[in-house]
Amino acid sequence: MLGYFSLLAAASLIWSAQGTAVKFLDRHMGPIAITFVPFYITTVLFVPLLVRKRRANPDAVRPTWSDWGKFVLAGVGGQVLAQLGMTWGISKSLASNGAVLNLMIPVITAVLASFLLHEKLTLLRVASLAIGLVGVLLMSAEDLRQASFSEMKYIAGNGLILVGTFGSAFYNTYCKGLLRRFQEIEILIFSYITASLASLPLLIWAEPFRLSVFAAFDWKSWAAFAFLAILMYGASMLFFFAALEHLDVTVASVSLYLVPIFGVFLAAVLLGERLGALAMIGSGIVLFATLMIVKYDTSY
């Protein structure tokens, strides 16, 4: 089980650097283009890998029309909602609101898993989720002070962020059920294809994209773009799905609390920000909650 959590930790580390990568790109591209152009590159890069794996396994299940309907639901109801909700939501609200509302993803995931997958919400799992939430709230003290949920001008943005958190939780949960028939790489690519096709008209309409924008990229922008395309949408999701194949979604969702921990430490290392006492205490609490699941959960 420790090996699976190592994969989850690696995925969380990659996800924690997303905000930094976006900052290097927002000088050249709009939020929708930043979200989906690297996403399309990931999908194109993964297709040859999918073809090779399926050729190596002639007995691989061929998706039926019913299966494609499920991939559409996963791609549109999961990835598109998650990415658009967060991107547009933060643009209409505050980054601190997004950071706080994102903490709901593990909780929403656990509730969805109990309904969609009939996973057990044991006392240990509930306690780990609650303890982890306390830890990240301590780490997010500054975000809580800056957050504003009651001002009318932020209502629409906050609602979109909540849609994004639901989309992320739904994608993680719903795709777990698809692992019964398909491998993780198949689920990832099939759902990415449907999400790409669904989001492309929106990109063309809202933010017409021109290849000439790449001419203005410096090496940091190219590094950020490659990070999103290869690591953020590619490697991190493969790590997460590889672990999800062996763990309950509720258990895996606890690892999402590691994202703010890595984010805080990356800010300290890369940006020279100081680690406050609350951040250190909160990090310890989150790690404790994660270790509780790793060591004592045996109900999956």
N, C-alpha and C positions, 0 to 999 in steps of 0.2 A: 504493500500500500504506500510506503514511503516513496517508491519510485514514481507512482502515479501523481503524488502530490508535488514531486519535483517537477513534473511536466506542467502541472497547474501553476506552480510558482514561476516557472519560466514564461508561461503565457501572461501571467499578471505583470511580470517585469516589463515585457514588451508593451502591454496595454498602458502601463503607467507613463511611458514615454510618448504617447500619442500627442498630448497637448504641446509638448516641445516641438515635435515635428511640424504640427500645424502652424505654429508661430513662424517657422522659417518659410512657409509657403503662402501665408495670407497676404504677403506683399505682392504676389503675382496672380493669385487665383481667388475666386469667390468661394464661400463655404461649401456650396453644392459640388463645385468642380473638385475642390480639395478632397471631399468625401468620396466621390464616385469615379473620378478618372484613375486614381491608383487602384481602385476596386476592379475596374475593367481590365487593367493590366494584369492583376492577379488572376482573374478568370481566364484570360488568354494564355497565360503562362502555365496554368494548371491543366488545361485541356489535353496537351500531349501526354502529361503524366497519367491522366485518367485513361486515355486511349491505350497506353502501354500496359497499364495494370489490368485492364479488361481483356486485352489480347492475351495476356499471360494467364488469364483465368477464363477459359472458354465457358465454364459453367456459371459464370457470374449472372446474377438476376438481371433480366432486361426490364427496364421500367415500363410499366403499363400506363395507360391514360390515367388511371386512378393514382398511381405513384407520382406522375407528373403534377397532378392536382395537389398532392401533398408537398411537392417541392416548391410549387408556386406559393402555397400557403406559408411554407417556411421562409422562402426568399422575400416575398412581399410583406407578409405579416410579421416577419422577424427582422431580416437585415434592413430592408428599406425603411420600415418604421423606426428601427433603432437608430440608423444613421441620420435620417432626415429629422427625426424628433430632436435628437441632441444638437445637431448643427443649427437648425432654425430656432430651436428653443433658446439656446444660449445667445443667439444673435438678437433675440427679442427680450431677453431677461438678463440676469447677472451670472457671471461664471461661478460665483459662490453659490447661487441657487442651484446650478447644475451639479456642483460638487456634492452638495448636501442631498439633493434628490436622488443622485446616483447610488447613494447608500441603500436605497430601497431595493436594488436589483436582487441581492441574495434572498431577501425576505419574500419578494414577489415570486422568485424562482421556486422557493420551497413550497409556497402555497399552490402554485401551478402544478408542481410535481406531484403533490398529494392528490390533486383532482385528475390530471391527465394521465399520470403513470401509476397512480395508487401507491406511491412511496409512503413509508411510515414517517410521520413526524414524531419521532421518539423524544423523550425528555432531554436526552443528551444533545440531539440535533437542535432542538429549540433553544437549549441553554447555550450552545456554541454560537448560534446565530445572534442571540441576545447579547452575549458577552462581547462578541466581535463588533456588534453595532455600537456598544458603549465605547469600545476602544477607538473606533474610527471617528466617533463623535468628539472624543477628546482631541484626537489629531486634527479635527476640522473645526476647532474652536474659533479660529479666525474667520473661516467661511461662515460659521453660524452668526458671528457678530455682524458680518457684512451682508448676510442674506436678507432678502425682503420678499415675503410671500403674500403680503396683504395689499401692496400697492397695485392699483388697477392696471397700470401700464405694463406690469410684469405678468399679469394673469395668463395671457395667451402664451407667452414664452414658457412659463412654468407648466402649463398644460401640455405643450409640445414636448418638454423634457420628460414629463411623466409618460407620455406616449412612447418616447424613446426607451425609457427604462423598461416599460412593459414589453416592447418589441424585443429587446435584448434578452429578457427573462424568458419570453415565449420561444424564441429561437433555440436557446440552450435546452429548454425542456422538450419541445416538440421534436427536435432532431434526435434526442435520446431514443424516442420511440421508433424512429426510422432505422436505427442501428440493428434492429432485428432482421432486416432484409438486405441492408446495404452497408458497405464499408464506409469509414469516416470520410475518406477522400471522395467517394462517390456522392455522399450527401452534401459535402461542402461545395463541390463543383456544380452539381445539378441545381442546388439552391442558389448559388452565385449566378448561374446563367439566367435563371428566372428573375432574380433581383436586378441584374444588369439590364435585361430587356425592359423591365418595368420602369426603371429609373431613367433610362436614356431619353425618353421624350421630355421628362421634366428638366433634365440638364439642358437640352436643346432649347426649350421654351424659356426657362428662367435665367440661365447663364450660358448663352451660346459660347462654345469653347473653340479657341483657335490654337493650332499647334505652334504658332509664332510665339506664344507665351513662354515656351521652353528656351527661347533664345536669350531671355533675360535671367535665366537661372544661374546662380553661382554654385560653387561646389557644395555649400551647406544646403541649398535648396534641392540640388540633385540627391544629396544624401538623405534628406528628409523624405523626398518623393520615393526613393528606393526603399527606405525603411517602411513606409506605409504599404507599398505594393508587395514587398517580399516578406517582411516580418509581421507587420500589423495584421494584414488581411490574410496572409499566407501561413507562415510558420506557427504563429500563436494559436490560430484556429486548429491546425493539425495537432498541436500539443494538447489543446483542450479536449478535442474529440477523442484522441487516443486515450486520455485518462477517463473520459466520460463513458467509454465503452466498458470500463471495469468498475466504475463507481456510480452510486446513485446521484442524481442531479442535485439533491439537497445537500449531500456531502460535498460535492464539487463546488457548490455555490459559496461555501464558507471561504474558499480560497480567494474569492473576488475581493474580500476585505484586505488582501495583501496589496492590491493596486495602490491605495493611498499611501501605504508604508513605503513602497518602492518609489512612488512619486515624491515623497518628502525627502528621501535619501538621495535621489537623483538631483533634486533641486539643490541639496547641500553640496553634492560633489561637483555638479556641472555649473551651477549658478552661484555658488558660494553662500547660499542662504544658511542661516544658523538654525540648528535643531533646538527647539524649545523644550522645556521640561514636559509639557503636556504631550508633545509629539513623541517623546521617548517613552512616556508612560503608556500612551495609547498604543504604540507599536508593540510594547510588551504584552498588553492585554490581548491584542489581535493574534499575536503569535501563540499565546496560551490557548485561546479558543481554537485555533487551527490544530495545535498539538492534541487537544482533547479529542477531536474527531479522528486524527491519525492513529492515536494509541488505543482508544477505547470503543470506537464505533465498530460493531461486528454484525449489524443488522442488515447489511446489503448482500 
